[in-house]
């Protein structure tokens, strides 16, 4: 059953997102041509400010979803009802806190805009971003039980279904009115629809929630959840600072137009990251269920295969990003002034790889509930990232921001996260992980360099040249990896994973 749910989650998640991506890129193309880079930069800036304000979430969602794995596996409805009631109260409170914090920050957001972009009603636009964020907290909590029950594909169908409708309507508005505020109002409306109808779906799927919504958790359960929330809060600080401050720093040191340029690269990397997270997100609940019911030996064997898949996916994507980033943006936007220099493109692609290589480890850490053991890591990571990014940005500009992110990842996350998982999750020495990581990284570098040399023989512009480069990026890395890994245990496991096992337990 775990593998069936994982496969179903992955197929629906990836398929839905691929279609949504096409519409999103079409919407972004029309956005650039109708509103321009300044609006693009403002959109990225305000989104990042709200990401920082969402620290109020404290990691409540991850902690409570982890707490649901065991009662769902054991069909303990009273405990599930009590957990959902706690989740509801927490998220309603968080929504109010984010709203108040966002309003209080209103006088200060202009400090992050280096030059006046000449956009009217900036404060109204900022307030709309706040409202869009706040309303999600009043309904989105009900999605948690669906995800914890290994049915993430249901959430995906709702989310991307409404996302597709939203993009279609936004495209029409951009063509007809070129009105950014109306564009945002549509986004708010569909955010509400997505969360409202998912909440109704959860009520229908789990009708017993209302019956047990007044149940109370035991002191030990509350203590365990609070402990995990405290740990997750620190993790939220680290991830939010690392992922949410790049655009703020670029805006502060290079200007809002540079943010607009970066937002295209950011859109592509976040789109790819979204696709890959759908794959790994589709198996997280199954790993949590596995951890609740099975021994760690089996979990470790599965981890090795998922870590191998992680390497293959992110190695291929990172190589393709480095070779195709600028040709794609030129082809897409028809503007060469929206390109970064190759060294900046390299560091963005490198960060994508090293961040992606953490995915398998983080998936198992979250599923096993090991948040507490590396809680201080996140705070240290945030400090290192901010210090190096600011220092290097002042001296080297935009590339300094991205190098700061790379330094924080490799000096902190690289060794702490696997150490925690192997020591407290698998109870094994971690040296095998580092040996594999080194091998995978060197192989990615060599294959990537050869792929880039092949692509560099072709012209920089033109659809035909881009298409041939795309074929090179598709064939070279994947052919090499197929030859090298075909007979490995990890690859054979992944081959079997895509077929539904006969055992209902699997």
N, C-alpha and C positions, 0 to 999 in steps of 0.2 A: 504493500500500500504506500509506503514512503516513497519508493521509486516512481510509482505511478503518479503520485501527487507532484513530485518534483518535476517529472517530465512534462506533465500537463501545465504546471506553472511556467516552466521555461518556454514551452511552445507558444502559449497564449501571450506571455509577457513580451517575448521577442517579436512575435508576429505583429502584435498590436503596436508596439513601439516603432517598428520599421515603417508602417503606414503613417503613423503620427509624425515621424521624422520628416517624411517627404512633404507633408503639409506644413510642418513647422519651418522648414527651409524655404518653402514657397512664401510663407507669411513673412519671414525675415527678409527675403529678397525684396518684397514689395515694401516692407517697412523702411529699408535702407533707401529705396528709390523715391519714396513719397515723403518721408520725414527727415532722413539724413542721419549723419554720424552723431550729431549732438544729442538728439533724442535717444539714440542707441546707447550713448554713454550714460545719460541720466537714468535710463531704465536699468542698466547694470549697476550703477552706483546705489540707487534706492533699494534694489533687490538685496545688495550686500549689506546695507545698513539694517534692513529687516532681518537678515540672517544673523547678524550679531545680536540684535534684540531678542531673537528667539532662544538665546541662552536661558531665558526664563523657563524653558521646557525642562531643563535640568536632567534630561535623560529619563524622564518618567516613563515614556512610552516603551523604550527598550527594556527597562527593568521589569515593567509589569507584563509585557509580552513574554519575557523569559519565565516569569512566575506562572504563566498559563500553560506551559508545555506539559507539565506533569499532571495537573488536574484534568486537562483535556484528554490526555492519554488514558487516564483512569476514570473518565466520565464523572468527575466530582463536580456536579452542577452547582451545589451550594457555594463552593469555593470560587468557581468561575463567576457566579453572580456577584459575590462579594468583591472580587477583583475588578470587575467591570464598574461597579458602583464607585469604588475608590478612584478608578481611572477617570470616570465622568467628573467627579468633584475636583480632581486635580487639574484636568484640562480646562474646565470652566474658569477656575482661579487663574491659571496660566494665561488664558486669553485676555482676561482683564488686566493682568500685570503687563503683558506685551503692549496692549492698547495704551495704557497709562504711560509706560516708558517711551513708546513711540511719540506720543503727544509731547512729552517733556523734552524730547530731543529735537523738536521742530526748530527752535531758534539756532541750533548748532549745526544742522546739516550743511549750510552754505560754507562752513569752514573747510569742507572736503572738496570743494569745487575751486580749482585753481583760477580759472578764467570764467567770466560770465558767458554762459552758452547762448544767451539771448532767447531763452524759451519762456513764454508767458505762463503765468499760473503755476509756478514751480511748487509752491506750498500746497496747492490743491492736489497736484499730482502726487506729492509725497504722502498726503493724508489718505489718498485712495490706496496707495500701497500698504499703508498701515491697516486700513479696513479690510483689505483682501487677505492679509495675514491673520488678523484677529478672528474673522468668521470661521476659519477652518478649525479652530480649537473647540468650537461648540458642537461639532458633529463628527469630526474625523476620528475621535477616540473609539468609535464602534467598529472601525475597520480592524482594530487590533485582534479581536477574537477570530475574525475570518482568516487573517494572516497566520496567527498562532495555530490555527486548525489545519494548516497546510493547504489552504484554498486561496492562495494569493492571486490566482488567475481570475477570480471573481472580481476582486478589487481592480485588477488591471483592465478588465473589459469595461467596467464603469468609467474608470479614469480616462482611458484613451478614447472611449466612445464620445464622452463629453468634450475631450480635448480636440478631437477632430471637428466636431460641430463648432466649437469655439474658434478654431483657426479659420474655418470657412467664413464665419460671420465677421471675424476681424479683417480678413482679406477684403470682403465686400465694403466694410467701413473705410478702410484705408483708400480704396479706389474711389469711393463716392465722396468722402468728407475730408480725408487727411487730418482727422481730429484725434489726437492722442488721448484725450480725456475720455472720449466715447469708446475708444479702443480698450482702455483700462476698465471701463464700466462693464463691458462684455466679459472681460477676464474675471471680474468679481462675481458676476452673475453665474458663470459656469463653475467657478470654485464652489459656490453655494450649492448648485445643483448636484455636483459630483458627491460632495460630502453628505448632503441631505438624503439622496436616494440610496447611497451605500449604507447609511444608518438604518433606513427602512428595510433594506435587504437583510442586514444583520438581525433586526428584530424578527423577521420572518423565519430566518434560518435557525435562530436560537430563541424560541419563544419563552423558554424557561428563565431568561434573564430578568424579566419583569417579576416573576414569581420569587426570585431570590435576591432582588436588588436591595433589600433591607438587611441581608445577612452581614454579619461582622466577621472580619478576619481575626484569627487568633493573635496573641501578642507576639508569638515567635514568627508568624508569617509577616506581620507588620514590621517587625524588627529586621527581617531579612530583606524586605522590599526597600525599606528606608536605607539600609546599608548599601544596597545596589544603586539606589538613586544618588546617594552621596558620591559613589564612585563614578557613576555615569555623568554627574554634573561636571566633574573634573575632565572627563573625556570630551564632553561637549565644549568646554572651554578650549581645549587643545584643537579639536577639529574645526571649530568655528573660527578661531583666530587664524589657523593655517589656511583654511579654504575661503574664509570670508573677508580677509584683509587685503588680498592682492589688488583688487580693483580700487579699494579705498586709497592704497598707497600710490597706485598709478595715477589716480585722479589728483592726489595731493601734489605729487612731484612732477608729473608729466602733462596733466591737463585732461579735460573731459573728452577731447577728440581721441586721445590715445586710448582711453577707456573704450570708446566706440570701436576702434581698430581691434583691441584685444577681445572685445565681446564676441567677435566672429570666431576667433580661435577658441574662446571659452565655450561658445555654443557647440562647436564641433567636438571638443574634448568631453564636455558634459553629456552630449548626446551619446558618444561612444561609451562613456562611463555609465550612463543610464542603461544602455543596452546590456553591458556586462553585469551591472548590478541586478538587472532583472534575472539574469541567469543565476547568479549566486543568491539573490534574494529568494528565488524560487526553491532553493534547497535549504535555506536557513531553518525554517520550521521543521523540516524533515530531520535535519541534524540535531535539532533540539529534542525531537521525539526520540531519535536514536540514542542521544545521551541520557535520556530519562529511563530508557528501557534496556539498553544493551551495554556490553562491557567496553572498556576503553581500547582494547586491542582491535576490535572491529572498527571503532571510530578512527583510530590511527591509520589503518589501511585505507579507509575511504578518504581521509585527509590527504594522504600522499597523492592519490589520484586527482583530487580536486586541486591541489597545489600545482600539480603538473598541468592540468587544464588551464589554470590561472596563468602559468608561464606562457603557454602556447598562445592563448588569446591576447594577452597584453604585449607579448613580444611582437606578434604579427601586427597588432594595432599600432604600436609605437613606431615600428619601422615604416608602416604605411603613412602614418601622420608626418613623419620627418620628410619622406619623399614626396608626399602629395599635398601637404598643407597649402603652400603658396600657389602651386598650379590650380588647385581646386578653388581657392578664394578668388584668384584672378578670373577664372572661368565663370564663377558664380556671380561675383559682384561687377565684373567688367571694369574694375578700377584697380590699378597697380599702386595707388597711394594708400591702399588699405592693407599693405603687406608689411610684415616684420622682416628684419634681416635674418639670414640663415642661422647665426649663432643663437638668436632668441628662439627661433623655431626648434632648434636642437634641444635647448633647455626645457622648453614646454613639453616636448615629446619625451624627454628623459624623466621629467616629473610624472608624466602619465604612466610610464613604465614602473617606476619605483613605488608609486602609490598603488598601482594595480597589483603588484606582486605581494602586497599585504592582504589582499582580499580573502584568500583562503584562510589565513591565520585569524583574521578578524571575524570571519563567518563562524568559525569553530569557537573562538573566544566568547562571542555573544551567545551562541547556542548553548554553551556550557555554563554561562553566567559567571565568567571569571573577571568581572569588571573591577573588583576590589583590588586585585593584586598589582595592577599597573596604573592605579588611579593618579599617582603623582607624575607619571610619565607625561600625561597630557598637558599638565600645567608647565612643566619644564620645556616640552616641545613648543608650546605657544610662546614662551619667553625667548627661546633661541630663535624661532622664526621671526618674531617681531624685531629683535635686536639686529640680526644679520640683514634682514630685508631693508630696514630703514638705513643702516650704515651703507650697504651696497647700492641702494637706490640713489642715495645722495651722490655717490661717486660714479656709478656706471649707468644710472637711469633704469629703464624698464627691466633689462636683463638682470639687474641686481636684485629686484624683487623676487624673481623666479629662482635665482641661485640661493637666496635666503631660505626659500621653501625646501629646496633640495638638501641643503645643509641640515635643517631641522629634522627632515625625514631620515637621513642616513646616520646622524649622530644619536638619535633617540629611538625612533620607531623601529629601525632596522633590527636592533638586537633585543630590545625590551619585550616587544609583543610576542615573538616566537619563544623567548625564554619563559615567559609566563605560561603560555599554552603548553609547552612541553613539560615544564616542571609541575604545574598544578592540574593540567588536563590529561596529558598522556603519561606522565610520570616516566619520562624518558630523557636521555641526554640530548641537548639541542644541537650538538656539533654536526649531526647529519643534515639538519636544516640548512646551516650556513654553507656546508659543502655543496648542497644542491643549488642554493641561491647563487653561489659563485659560478658554478658550471652554467646555469641558465643565463646569467648575466653576460658572461664572456661569449657564450654562443650567440646571444642576441646582438652583441656588439659586432661580432665578425660577420654574421649573416646580414645585419643592417648595413654595414659598410659596403659589402659586395652588392647588395640590392641598390644602394644609393649610386654606386659607380655605374651600374647598368642603366639606371634612370637618367643619370647625368649625360648620357650619350644622345639623349633626345632633346628637342627644343623645349624651352620653358613654357611657351604659350601654345594654345590651340587645343581643340577638343580631341583630335586624333592622337596628339602626343600625350595628353592626359590619360586617354583610354589605354594606350600601350603601357604607360607607366603603371596604371592600375593593374593591368594583367601581370606585369613583372612583379609588383608587390604581392599579388595573390599567389603567384606560382613559386617564386624563389624561396621565401621563408617556409611555406607549407610543404614544399617538396623536400627540402632539407630535413625538416622535422619528421616528416613521414618516414624517410629513409633511416634516420637515426633512432627513432623511438618506436618503430612498428612492433618490435618483439618485446618491448618492455611490459612489465606487469601493469604499470599505471595506464598505458595506452589500451591494453587489452581490457582492463576494467571499464574504461570509458566506452569502448566499443560495445561491451555488454550492457552498459547502463542505459543506452538508448533503446534497448529492447525491454519490454515489460517482463519482469521476472514472474515465474509461476507462483512463487511463494507469496501469499498475501501479506506476510509480515514485512517483506522487503519493500 
